[in-house]
Amino acid sequence: MTDSKPARDKGTSFLRVFRILEEVVDANRPMTVVEVSEAVGLPGPTIHRLCKMLLEERLLQYEIDGRRIIGGPRLLDFGGRILSGAHLDLERRAIMEALVAEVDETCNIAIPEGTRMIYAERVEAHWPLRMQLPAGTPVPQHCTASGKLYLSQLATPARKRILSRLRLSQNTPHTITDIDALEAELKIIREQGYALDNEEFVDGLVAIAVPICDPNGRFCAGLAVHAPKFRMTADDATHRLPALRAAASQIETLIADGGS
């Protein structure tokens, strides 16, 4: 009896922590500790103690207002590592290699991290002239196809907060640096379900991205193809949409099967 009680307590504490993280992630918006307490159904002091621990461990973080909480950097990193987990890696890599063979250009998967995107996976085309952006490379959100796609999927309040924090650097003459113009572009992207980077990140580079979503339909990552403009114009890029969407659907099935 003496040995079994700590194990039960540990399990209970773990499940409580997991329920808090699950509630914050599922809410898809910043929450107050009181809202978390009501949603989870645990006493306020317990929630305050556990949330304090999660904040200290950077699994949660305060929103910019200092009152509400959202997922923290360690939680986002954990999600990214799940996406690139070894048990999914082989099949996902095979899907991307088949996509590269079909579209004949380099493809990548990018995930959001704070106010930037990170390349989580990349499969190169055979062309000798190509942009070298290996896995792990951070890129801006406001001028890349995957970044704009991610921003377009956010709820309006969250998107406005992030845009207010972004440095809209003028990477090329085509980069959108006006917030109102970017908002208009994001609205179009949300409606059409894909995003284009028409020489906005790098001169002479064109990209197109579609979303990879979790079983609840929430954005996980962007699946993109990019190429020099002399090989793929913006119009050419849209012709790759059926192949991109088919590959994204296959990866979504992998995520759902892995989760089950």
PAPA-445879 format. One record per atom (N, C-alpha, C): residue in one letter; x, y negated, z. Coordinates in steps of 0.1 Angstrom, whole numbers, padded with zeros to 4 digits, always signed. Example, Ala and Ser with C-alpha at 12.3 -4.5 7.8 and 13.67 -1.06 7.14 Angstrom:
residues 2
A+0132+0057+0078
A+0123+0045+0078
A+0132+0033+0078
S+0128+0022+0071
S+0137+0011+0071
S+0129+0000+0079
end
This chain:
residues 260
M+0008+0012+0000
M+0000+0000+0000
M+0009-0013+0000
T+0019-0012+0008
T+0028-0024+0009
T+0034-0028-0005
D+0038-0017-0012
D+0045-0019-0025
D+0035-0023-0036
S+0023-0019-0035
S+0013-0021-0046
S+0008-0035-0046
K+0007-0042-0035
K+0000-0055-0034
K+0008-0066-0042
P+0022-0067-0041
P+0029-0076-0049
P+0027-0075-0064
A+0026-0062-0068
A+0024-0059-0082
A+0011-0065-0087
R+0000-0063-0078
R-0013-0068-0082
R-0013-0083-0082
D-0006-0089-0072
D-0006-0104-0072
D+0002-0110-0084
K+0012-0103-0088
K+0020-0107-0099
K+0011-0107-0112
G+0004-0096-0113
G-0005-0095-0125
G-0015-0105-0125
T-0021-0108-0114
T-0032-0118-0113
T-0026-0132-0116
S-0014-0135-0111
S-0008-0148-0114
S-0005-0149-0129
F+0000-0138-0135
F+0003-0138-0149
F-0009-0141-0157
L-0020-0134-0154
L-0033-0136-0162
L-0038-0150-0160
R-0037-0155-0148
R-0041-0169-0146
R-0033-0179-0155
V-0020-0177-0155
V-0012-0185-0164
V-0016-0184-0178
F-0018-0171-0182
F-0021-0168-0196
F-0034-0175-0200
R-0044-0174-0191
R-0057-0180-0193
R-0056-0196-0195
I-0047-0202-0187
I-0045-0216-0189
I-0039-0220-0202
L-0029-0212-0206
L-0022-0215-0219
L-0032-0212-0230
E-0040-0202-0229
E-0050-0198-0240
E-0060-0209-0241
E-0065-0214-0230
E-0075-0225-0230
E-0070-0238-0236
V-0058-0242-0233
V-0052-0254-0238
V-0050-0252-0253
V-0045-0241-0258
V-0043-0239-0272
V-0056-0238-0280
D-0066-0231-0274
D-0079-0230-0281
D-0086-0243-0282
A-0084-0252-0272
A-0091-0264-0272
A-0087-0273-0284
N-0075-0271-0289
N-0070-0279-0301
N-0071-0294-0299
R-0070-0298-0286
R-0071-0312-0282
R-0064-0314-0268
P-0059-0325-0265
P-0054-0327-0251
P-0065-0325-0241
M-0062-0319-0229
M-0071-0317-0219
M-0066-0322-0206
T-0075-0326-0197
T-0071-0330-0184
T-0071-0317-0175
V-0064-0318-0164
V-0063-0306-0155
V-0077-0302-0150
V-0085-0312-0148
V-0099-0309-0143
V-0106-0302-0154
E-0105-0305-0166
E-0111-0298-0177
E-0106-0284-0178
V-0093-0282-0176
V-0088-0268-0176
V-0093-0260-0165
S-0094-0266-0153
S-0100-0259-0141
S-0114-0255-0144
E-0122-0264-0150
E-0136-0260-0153
E-0137-0249-0163
A-0128-0250-0174
A-0129-0240-0184
A-0124-0226-0180
V-0114-0226-0171
V-0108-0213-0167
V-0116-0208-0155
G-0123-0216-0147
G-0131-0212-0136
G-0122-0209-0124
L-0111-0216-0122
L-0103-0214-0110
L-0103-0227-0102
P-0100-0226-0089
P-0100-0238-0080
P-0090-0249-0085
G-0093-0261-0083
G-0084-0272-0087
G-0070-0271-0082
P-0068-0268-0069
P-0055-0267-0063
P-0046-0257-0070
T-0053-0245-0073
T-0046-0234-0080
T-0042-0239-0094
I-0051-0245-0102
I-0048-0250-0115
I-0037-0261-0115
H-0037-0270-0105
H-0027-0280-0104
H-0013-0274-0102
R-0013-0264-0093
R+0000-0257-0090
R+0006-0250-0102
L-0003-0242-0109
L+0001-0235-0121
L+0005-0244-0132
C-0003-0255-0134
C+0000-0264-0145
C+0013-0272-0142
K+0016-0275-0130
K+0029-0281-0126
K+0040-0272-0130
M+0039-0259-0127
M+0049-0250-0131
M+0051-0249-0146
L+0040-0248-0153
L+0041-0247-0168
L+0047-0260-0174
L+0044-0272-0168
L+0050-0284-0173
L+0065-0284-0170
E+0069-0279-0159
E+0083-0279-0155
E+0091-0270-0165
E+0084-0259-0169
E+0090-0249-0178
E+0089-0253-0193
R+0082-0265-0195
R+0080-0270-0209
R+0071-0261-0218
L+0063-0253-0211
L+0053-0245-0218
L+0041-0254-0221
L+0039-0264-0212
L+0029-0274-0214
L+0037-0288-0214
Q+0031-0298-0219
Q+0036-0311-0218
Q+0025-0321-0217
Y+0028-0333-0211
Y+0018-0344-0211
Y+0016-0350-0224
E+0004-0354-0227
E+0002-0362-0239
E+0008-0376-0236
I+0008-0385-0247
I+0014-0398-0245
I+0008-0406-0235
D-0005-0403-0231
D-0012-0411-0221
D-0007-0407-0207
G+0000-0396-0205
G+0005-0392-0192
G-0005-0385-0184
R-0017-0383-0189
R-0028-0377-0180
R-0033-0364-0186
R-0033-0362-0199
R-0038-0350-0204
R-0026-0341-0209
I-0029-0328-0210
I-0019-0319-0214
I-0021-0312-0227
I-0010-0308-0233
I-0011-0301-0246
I+0000-0290-0246
G+0001-0282-0256
G+0011-0272-0257
G+0025-0278-0257
G+0035-0272-0250
G+0048-0278-0249
G+0058-0272-0259
P+0070-0277-0260
P+0079-0272-0270
P+0083-0258-0269
R+0084-0252-0257
R+0087-0238-0256
R+0076-0229-0261
L+0063-0234-0259
L+0052-0226-0264
L+0052-0227-0279
L+0055-0238-0285
L+0055-0239-0300
L+0066-0231-0305
D+0078-0231-0298
D+0089-0222-0303
D+0085-0207-0302
F+0078-0204-0291
F+0074-0190-0290
F+0065-0186-0301
G+0055-0195-0305
G+0046-0192-0316
G+0054-0190-0329
G+0064-0198-0331
G+0072-0197-0343
G+0080-0184-0344
R+0085-0180-0332
R+0092-0167-0331
R+0083-0155-0334
I+0071-0156-0329
I+0061-0146-0332
I+0059-0144-0347
L+0057-0156-0353
L+0055-0156-0368
L+0066-0150-0375
S+0079-0151-0370
S+0090-0145-0376
S+0095-0133-0369
G+0086-0126-0362
G+0090-0114-0354
G+0095-0103-0363
A+0103-0094-0358
A+0109-0084-0365
A+0099-0074-0371
H+0088-0071-0363
H+0078-0062-0368
H+0070-0067-0380
L+0070-0080-0382
L+0063-0086-0393
L+0073-0090-0404
D+0085-0091-0401
D+0095-0097-0410
D+0096-0090-0423
L+0097-0077-0423
L+0099-0069-0435
L+0088-0071-0445
E+0076-0070-0440
E+0064-0071-0449
E+0062-0085-0454
R+0064-0095-0445
R+0063-0109-0449
R+0074-0112-0460
R+0086-0107-0457
R+0097-0110-0467
R+0093-0104-0480
A+0087-0092-0480
A+0083-0086-0493
A+0073-0094-0500
I+0063-0099-0493
I+0053-0108-0499
I+0059-0120-0505
M+0069-0126-0498
M+0075-0138-0503
M+0084-0135-0515
E+0091-0124-0515
E+0099-0120-0526
E+0091-0117-0539
A+0079-0111-0537
A+0070-0109-0548
A+0065-0123-0553
L+0062-0132-0544
L+0057-0145-0548
L+0068-0152-0556
V+0081-0152-0552
V+0092-0158-0559
V+0093-0152-0573
A+0092-0139-0574
A+0093-0132-0587
A+0082-0137-0596
E+0070-0140-0590
E+0058-0144-0599
E+0060-0158-0603
V+0063-0168-0594
V+0063-0182-0597
V+0077-0186-0602
D+0087-0178-0601
D+0101-0180-0606
D+0107-0192-0600
E+0104-0196-0587
E+0110-0207-0580
E+0111-0203-0565
T+0119-0211-0558
T+0122-0209-0544
T+0109-0211-0536
C+0106-0203-0526
C+0095-0204-0517
C+0099-0204-0502
N+0092-0211-0494
N+0095-0212-0480
N+0082-0212-0471
I+0084-0209-0459
I+0074-0211-0448
I+0079-0221-0439
A+0071-0232-0436
A+0075-0242-0427
A+0065-0243-0415
I+0070-0245-0403
I+0061-0246-0391
I+0063-0259-0385
P+0052-0265-0379
P+0054-0278-0372
P+0062-0277-0359
E+0070-0286-0356
E+0077-0287-0343
E+0078-0302-0340
G+0069-0306-0331
G+0069-0321-0327
G+0064-0329-0339
T+0073-0338-0343
T+0070-0347-0354
T+0078-0344-0366
R+0081-0331-0368
R+0088-0327-0380
R+0084-0312-0383
M+0088-0307-0395
M+0086-0294-0399
M+0099-0286-0398
I+0099-0273-0395
I+0111-0265-0395
I+0109-0253-0405
Y+0119-0251-0414
Y+0118-0240-0423
Y+0120-0227-0415
A+0110-0219-0413
A+0111-0206-0406
A+0115-0195-0415
E+0112-0195-0427
E+0116-0185-0437
E+0118-0191-0451
R+0127-0185-0459
R+0130-0190-0472
R+0135-0179-0481
V+0130-0178-0493
V+0134-0168-0503
V+0138-0176-0515
E+0151-0175-0520
E+0156-0183-0531
E+0152-0176-0544
A+0150-0185-0554
A+0149-0181-0568
A+0163-0178-0573
H+0164-0173-0585
H+0177-0169-0591
H+0184-0181-0598
W+0177-0193-0599
W+0183-0204-0606
W+0196-0209-0600
P+0206-0212-0608
P+0219-0217-0602
P+0217-0231-0596
L+0207-0239-0602
L+0205-0253-0597
L+0192-0252-0588
R+0194-0254-0575
R+0183-0254-0566
R+0187-0261-0553
M+0177-0266-0546
M+0179-0274-0533
M+0182-0264-0522
Q+0193-0266-0515
Q+0198-0258-0505
Q+0192-0263-0491
L+0182-0256-0487
L+0175-0260-0474
L+0173-0247-0466
P+0183-0242-0459
P+0182-0228-0453
P+0172-0228-0441
A+0168-0216-0437
A+0159-0214-0426
A+0165-0221-0414
G+0156-0228-0406
G+0161-0236-0395
G+0162-0251-0398
T+0162-0255-0410
T+0163-0269-0414
T+0151-0277-0410
P+0153-0288-0403
P+0141-0297-0400
P+0139-0307-0412
V+0127-0309-0415
V+0123-0319-0426
V+0112-0328-0421
P+0110-0340-0426
P+0099-0349-0422
P+0085-0343-0425
Q+0075-0348-0418
Q+0062-0344-0420
Q+0055-0353-0431
H+0058-0366-0431
H+0051-0376-0439
H+0054-0375-0454
C+0064-0368-0458
C+0068-0368-0472
C+0071-0355-0478
T+0068-0344-0470
T+0069-0331-0476
T+0055-0324-0477
A+0054-0315-0486
A+0042-0308-0489
A+0036-0301-0477
S+0044-0293-0470
S+0040-0286-0458
S+0037-0296-0447
G+0045-0306-0445
G+0042-0316-0435
G+0029-0323-0437
K+0027-0328-0449
K+0014-0335-0451
K+0002-0326-0450
L+0004-0313-0454
L-0007-0303-0452
L-0010-0302-0437
Y+0000-0300-0429
Y-0002-0299-0414
Y-0009-0311-0409
L-0004-0323-0412
L-0011-0335-0407
L-0026-0336-0412
S-0028-0331-0424
S-0042-0332-0429
S-0052-0323-0421
Q-0046-0312-0415
Q-0055-0303-0408
Q-0058-0307-0393
L-0051-0317-0388
L-0053-0322-0374
L-0066-0329-0373
A-0072-0328-0361
A-0084-0336-0358
A-0080-0351-0358
T-0089-0359-0362
T-0086-0373-0364
T-0079-0380-0352
P-0083-0378-0340
P-0075-0385-0329
P-0061-0380-0328
A-0059-0367-0329
A-0045-0362-0328
A-0037-0367-0340
R-0043-0367-0352
R-0035-0372-0364
R-0031-0386-0362
K-0040-0395-0357
K-0037-0409-0355
K-0026-0411-0345
R-0026-0403-0334
R-0015-0404-0324
R-0002-0400-0330
I-0002-0389-0338
I+0011-0385-0344
I+0016-0395-0354
L+0007-0400-0363
L+0011-0410-0373
L+0017-0422-0366
S+0011-0426-0355
S+0016-0438-0348
S+0030-0436-0342
R+0034-0423-0341
R+0048-0420-0335
R+0058-0417-0346
L+0053-0414-0358
L+0062-0410-0369
L+0070-0422-0374
R+0082-0420-0378
R+0090-0430-0385
R+0088-0427-0400
L+0081-0435-0407
L+0078-0433-0421
L+0089-0438-0429
S+0100-0430-0429
S+0112-0434-0436
S+0110-0434-0451
Q+0116-0443-0458
Q+0115-0444-0473
Q+0126-0435-0479
N+0123-0422-0480
N+0133-0413-0486
N+0135-0415-0501
T+0125-0418-0508
T+0126-0421-0522
T+0117-0432-0526
P+0117-0437-0538
P+0108-0448-0542
P+0093-0443-0542
H+0091-0430-0542
H+0077-0424-0542
H+0072-0421-0528
T+0080-0422-0518
T+0076-0419-0504
T+0065-0429-0500
I+0054-0423-0494
I+0043-0431-0488
I+0047-0436-0474
T+0049-0449-0472
T+0053-0454-0459
T+0042-0463-0453
D+0031-0465-0459
D+0020-0472-0453
D+0010-0462-0447
I+0007-0465-0434
I-0002-0455-0427
I-0016-0454-0434
D-0022-0465-0438
D-0035-0464-0444
D-0034-0456-0457
A-0024-0458-0465
A-0022-0451-0478
A-0020-0436-0475
L-0012-0433-0464
L-0010-0419-0460
L-0022-0412-0456
E-0030-0420-0448
E-0043-0414-0443
E-0052-0411-0455
A-0052-0419-0465
A-0060-0417-0477
A-0056-0404-0484
E-0042-0403-0485
E-0036-0391-0491
E-0040-0378-0483
L-0039-0379-0470
L-0042-0368-0461
L-0057-0363-0462
K-0066-0373-0465
K-0080-0370-0466
K-0082-0361-0479
I-0075-0365-0490
I-0076-0358-0502
I-0070-0344-0501
I-0059-0343-0493
I-0053-0330-0491
I-0062-0321-0483
R-0069-0326-0473
R-0078-0318-0465
R-0089-0313-0473
E-0094-0321-0482
E-0106-0317-0491
E-0102-0307-0501
Q-0090-0308-0507
Q-0086-0299-0518
Q-0079-0286-0513
G-0074-0287-0500
G-0068-0275-0495
G-0054-0272-0499
Y-0047-0281-0504
Y-0033-0280-0507
Y-0026-0294-0508
A-0013-0294-0507
A-0006-0307-0507
A+0005-0306-0517
L+0008-0318-0523
L+0019-0320-0532
L+0029-0329-0527
D+0042-0326-0530
D+0053-0336-0527
D+0058-0339-0541
N+0054-0350-0546
N+0059-0354-0560
N+0070-0364-0559
E+0082-0358-0556
E+0095-0366-0555
E+0094-0376-0543
E+0087-0372-0532
E+0085-0380-0521
E+0096-0378-0510
F+0101-0366-0509
F+0112-0362-0500
F+0126-0364-0506
V+0127-0358-0518
V+0140-0359-0525
V+0137-0363-0539
D+0145-0372-0545
D+0144-0376-0559
D+0145-0364-0568
G+0136-0362-0577
G+0137-0351-0587
G+0132-0338-0582
L+0127-0337-0569
L+0122-0325-0564
L+0106-0325-0562
V+0100-0315-0567
V+0085-0314-0566
V+0082-0301-0558
A+0072-0302-0549
A+0067-0291-0541
A+0052-0290-0540
I+0047-0279-0537
I+0033-0277-0534
I+0032-0267-0523
A+0022-0269-0514
A+0021-0260-0502
A+0006-0257-0500
V+0004-0245-0494
V-0010-0241-0490
V-0009-0237-0476
P-0020-0237-0468
P-0019-0233-0454
P-0019-0218-0452
I-0012-0214-0441
I-0013-0201-0435
I-0020-0203-0422
C-0032-0196-0420
C-0040-0198-0409
C-0041-0186-0400
D-0044-0188-0387
D-0046-0177-0378
D-0060-0172-0380
P-0064-0161-0373
P-0077-0155-0375
P-0088-0164-0371
N-0086-0175-0364
N-0096-0185-0361
N-0096-0196-0371
G-0088-0195-0381
G-0088-0205-0392
G-0080-0218-0389
R-0071-0217-0378
R-0063-0228-0375
R-0049-0227-0382
F-0044-0239-0385
F-0031-0240-0393
F-0020-0234-0384
C-0013-0224-0390
C-0001-0219-0384
C+0012-0224-0391
A+0012-0224-0404
A+0024-0228-0412
A+0020-0232-0426
G+0029-0238-0433
G+0027-0241-0447
G+0035-0231-0456
L+0029-0226-0466
L+0037-0217-0476
L+0038-0226-0488
A+0051-0228-0492
A+0054-0238-0503
A+0063-0232-0513
V+0062-0238-0525
V+0071-0235-0536
V+0077-0249-0540
H+0090-0250-0543
H+0095-0262-0548
H+0106-0260-0558
A+0108-0270-0567
A+0117-0269-0578
A+0120-0282-0583
P+0131-0284-0590
P+0135-0296-0597
P+0124-0300-0607
K+0121-0313-0608
K+0110-0318-0617
K+0112-0313-0631
F+0124-0312-0636
F+0126-0308-0650
F+0121-0294-0653
R+0119-0286-0642
R+0114-0272-0643
R+0100-0271-0639
M+0095-0280-0630
M+0082-0279-0624
M+0076-0293-0621
T+0067-0298-0630
T+0061-0311-0627
T+0050-0309-0617
A+0043-0319-0612
A+0032-0318-0603
A+0021-0310-0609
D+0018-0312-0622
D+0008-0304-0629
D+0012-0290-0630
D+0025-0287-0633
D+0029-0273-0633
D+0027-0267-0619
A+0030-0274-0609
A+0029-0269-0595
A+0015-0264-0592
T+0005-0271-0597
T-0009-0267-0594
T-0012-0254-0600
H-0005-0250-0611
H-0008-0237-0618
H-0003-0226-0609
R+0006-0229-0599
R+0011-0219-0590
R+0001-0216-0578
L-0010-0224-0577
L-0019-0223-0566
L-0025-0209-0564
P-0030-0202-0575
P-0035-0189-0572
P-0025-0179-0566
A-0013-0179-0571
A-0003-0171-0565
A+0001-0174-0551
L+0002-0187-0548
L+0004-0192-0534
L-0007-0188-0525
R-0019-0190-0529
R-0030-0187-0520
R-0032-0172-0518
A-0029-0164-0528
A-0029-0149-0526
A-0019-0145-0516
A-0006-0150-0517
A+0004-0147-0508
A+0001-0151-0494
A-0005-0164-0493
A-0008-0169-0479
A-0019-0160-0473
S-0028-0155-0481
S-0039-0146-0476
S-0033-0133-0471
Q-0023-0128-0478
Q-0016-0115-0474
Q-0009-0117-0461
I-0002-0129-0459
I+0005-0132-0447
I-0005-0133-0435
E-0017-0140-0438
E-0027-0141-0428
E-0032-0128-0423
T-0033-0118-0432
T-0037-0105-0429
T-0027-0098-0420
L-0014-0100-0423
L-0003-0095-0414
L-0004-0101-0400
I-0007-0114-0399
I-0008-0120-0386
I-0019-0114-0378
A-0031-0113-0385
A-0043-0107-0378
A-0040-0093-0374
D-0034-0085-0382
D-0031-0071-0379
D-0021-0070-0368
G-0011-0079-0368
G-0001-0079-0357
G-0007-0083-0344
G-0017-0093-0344
G-0023-0097-0332
G-0032-0086-0326
S-0038-0077-0335
S-0047-0067-0330
S-0039-0055-0325
end
